[in-house]
Amino acid sequence: MIRRLFPHPYLSALLVVIWMLLVNRFTWGSLVFAVILGTVIPLLTEPYWPDRARLRHPGKIVFYVLLVLHDIIKANVQVALIVLFKPNRKLQPAWITIPLDLHTPEAITVLAGTITLTPGTVSADLSQNGHALLVHCLHAPEPEAVIDEIKTRYEARLKEIFE
Amino acid sequence: MEQIGEILISALLVLGGLFGLVGSYGLVKLPDQMTRLHAPTKAATLGVGGVLIASLMWFAFFGEAPSWHELLITLFLFLTAPITGMMISKANMHLTWEPDELPHCGPDMQWATYGDSAERSLMDGETSQDQRDHRE
């Protein structure tokens, strides 16, 4: 019964929080409306997202978010320095393939987003059956090191969270 | 106290502006489309981020009540920036790259941009069955 009413409990919780932040001032009326939205929207969108996303260790998300925020700031400074001070002819852009150990679509989506937001890499494409990610590096003299870092720093942690 | 707030807020505004400027300069300076993509997806994130944190602090110091909209803007920015980057690079792959210029993609046949996976998954649902097996 509860499963039928809340097909995606995390999505419901997120919708409630986002509506309350949008309203910007706490009133009980808007909380009631937020709960209504958090129930109705997942029910309406359920046909498009039939499988329930499972989180094995939700607590580790906080640490992951902090790690990514830290890396985003580092990435910004690095990319800014490359843009400002490295002449174009010394730049070594490269395409790399990252073989994936993750299987759930949600985990792969988070990994691809993280790669785009962090140091000098943009995720460009997924292979046909979802077993590899195509990534473009702004400046990668050693592509192997980049693959290693992404796999140990992000993918291993996401695997703990999702699978 | 107010003085400290003002100094912090102006420092954040200047920092955010600087990163925004560097991001846009990168668009002009970098050599091709794929490398140009890097400047706005990163440098601009911190540029906008700095301005948003400054706004958050202004409301905390001088406004009537703290404002939470900036947090939401940050969240939506982090959700949309990777998707924009991916769509632009996919368009780029269609326009200027040949499949054999890109690295091989391991066990699968082809990168999704060049493949027929979209048609196939609509036709017989093979891919989704595959994913469901992994999920079990």
HADDOCK unambig.tbl for C-alpha pairs under 7 A between the chains (distance, minus, plus):
assign (segid A and resid 21 and name CA) (segid B and resid 68 and name CA) 5.60 0.50 0.50
assign (segid A and resid 21 and name CA) (segid B and resid 69 and name CA) 6.47 0.50 0.50
assign (segid A and resid 22 and name CA) (segid B and resid 69 and name CA) 6.21 0.50 0.50
assign (segid A and resid 24 and name CA) (segid B and resid 67 and name CA) 6.37 0.50 0.50
assign (segid A and resid 24 and name CA) (segid B and resid 68 and name CA) 5.94 0.50 0.50
assign (segid A and resid 73 and name CA) (segid B and resid 46 and name CA) 6.87 0.50 0.50
assign (segid A and resid 75 and name CA) (segid B and resid 42 and name CA) 7.00 0.50 0.50
assign (segid A and resid 76 and name CA) (segid B and resid 42 and name CA) 5.54 0.50 0.50
assign (segid A and resid 76 and name CA) (segid B and resid 43 and name CA) 4.88 0.50 0.50
assign (segid A and resid 76 and name CA) (segid B and resid 46 and name CA) 6.49 0.50 0.50
assign (segid A and resid 79 and name CA) (segid B and resid 39 and name CA) 6.93 0.50 0.50
assign (segid A and resid 79 and name CA) (segid B and resid 43 and name CA) 6.75 0.50 0.50
assign (segid A and resid 80 and name CA) (segid B and resid 22 and name CA) 6.17 0.50 0.50
assign (segid A and resid 80 and name CA) (segid B and resid 43 and name CA) 6.32 0.50 0.50
assign (segid A and resid 83 and name CA) (segid B and resid 26 and name CA) 5.52 0.50 0.50
assign (segid A and resid 88 and name CA) (segid B and resid 30 and name CA) 6.63 0.50 0.50
assign (segid A and resid 88 and name CA) (segid B and resid 31 and name CA) 6.52 0.50 0.50
assign (segid A and resid 95 and name CA) (segid B and resid 102 and name CA) 6.64 0.50 0.50
assign (segid A and resid 95 and name CA) (segid B and resid 103 and name CA) 6.61 0.50 0.50
assign (segid A and resid 96 and name CA) (segid B and resid 103 and name CA) 6.44 0.50 0.50
assign (segid A and resid 97 and name CA) (segid B and resid 103 and name CA) 6.41 0.50 0.50
assign (segid A and resid 97 and name CA) (segid B and resid 105 and name CA) 6.22 0.50 0.50
assign (segid A and resid 99 and name CA) (segid B and resid 106 and name CA) 6.99 0.50 0.50
assign (segid A and resid 103 and name CA) (segid B and resid 131 and name CA) 6.85 0.50 0.50
assign (segid A and resid 103 and name CA) (segid B and resid 134 and name CA) 6.35 0.50 0.50
assign (segid A and resid 104 and name CA) (segid B and resid 131 and name CA) 6.83 0.50 0.50
assign (segid A and resid 104 and name CA) (segid B and resid 135 and name CA) 6.67 0.50 0.50
assign (segid A and resid 113 and name CA) (segid B and resid 82 and name CA) 5.16 0.50 0.50
assign (segid A and resid 116 and name CA) (segid B and resid 82 and name CA) 5.51 0.50 0.50
assign (segid A and resid 117 and name CA) (segid B and resid 41 and name CA) 6.86 0.50 0.50
assign (segid A and resid 117 and name CA) (segid B and resid 42 and name CA) 6.18 0.50 0.50
assign (segid A and resid 117 and name CA) (segid B and resid 82 and name CA) 6.85 0.50 0.50
assign (segid A and resid 120 and name CA) (segid B and resid 38 and name CA) 6.54 0.50 0.50
assign (segid A and resid 122 and name CA) (segid B and resid 38 and name CA) 6.90 0.50 0.50
assign (segid A and resid 123 and name CA) (segid B and resid 86 and name CA) 6.39 0.50 0.50
assign (segid A and resid 124 and name CA) (segid B and resid 86 and name CA) 5.03 0.50 0.50
assign (segid A and resid 124 and name CA) (segid B and resid 89 and name CA) 5.51 0.50 0.50
assign (segid A and resid 124 and name CA) (segid B and resid 90 and name CA) 6.29 0.50 0.50
assign (segid A and resid 125 and name CA) (segid B and resid 90 and name CA) 6.89 0.50 0.50
assign (segid A and resid 125 and name CA) (segid B and resid 111 and name CA) 6.68 0.50 0.50
assign (segid A and resid 125 and name CA) (segid B and resid 112 and name CA) 6.65 0.50 0.50
assign (segid A and resid 125 and name CA) (segid B and resid 113 and name CA) 6.90 0.50 0.50
assign (segid A and resid 126 and name CA) (segid B and resid 111 and name CA) 6.02 0.50 0.50
assign (segid A and resid 126 and name CA) (segid B and resid 112 and name CA) 5.73 0.50 0.50
assign (segid A and resid 127 and name CA) (segid B and resid 105 and name CA) 6.33 0.50 0.50
assign (segid A and resid 127 and name CA) (segid B and resid 108 and name CA) 6.45 0.50 0.50
assign (segid A and resid 127 and name CA) (segid B and resid 110 and name CA) 5.96 0.50 0.50
assign (segid A and resid 127 and name CA) (segid B and resid 111 and name CA) 4.08 0.50 0.50
assign (segid A and resid 127 and name CA) (segid B and resid 112 and name CA) 5.01 0.50 0.50
assign (segid A and resid 128 and name CA) (segid B and resid 108 and name CA) 6.29 0.50 0.50
assign (segid A and resid 128 and name CA) (segid B and resid 109 and name CA) 6.83 0.50 0.50
assign (segid A and resid 128 and name CA) (segid B and resid 110 and name CA) 5.81 0.50 0.50
assign (segid A and resid 128 and name CA) (segid B and resid 111 and name CA) 5.42 0.50 0.50
assign (segid A and resid 128 and name CA) (segid B and resid 112 and name CA) 4.46 0.50 0.50
assign (segid A and resid 128 and name CA) (segid B and resid 115 and name CA) 6.44 0.50 0.50
assign (segid A and resid 128 and name CA) (segid B and resid 117 and name CA) 5.65 0.50 0.50
assign (segid A and resid 129 and name CA) (segid B and resid 108 and name CA) 6.28 0.50 0.50
assign (segid A and resid 129 and name CA) (segid B and resid 127 and name CA) 6.51 0.50 0.50
assign (segid A and resid 131 and name CA) (segid B and resid 108 and name CA) 6.89 0.50 0.50
assign (segid A and resid 132 and name CA) (segid B and resid 105 and name CA) 6.06 0.50 0.50
assign (segid A and resid 132 and name CA) (segid B and resid 106 and name CA) 6.76 0.50 0.50
assign (segid A and resid 138 and name CA) (segid B and resid 35 and name CA) 5.62 0.50 0.50
assign (segid A and resid 138 and name CA) (segid B and resid 38 and name CA) 6.70 0.50 0.50
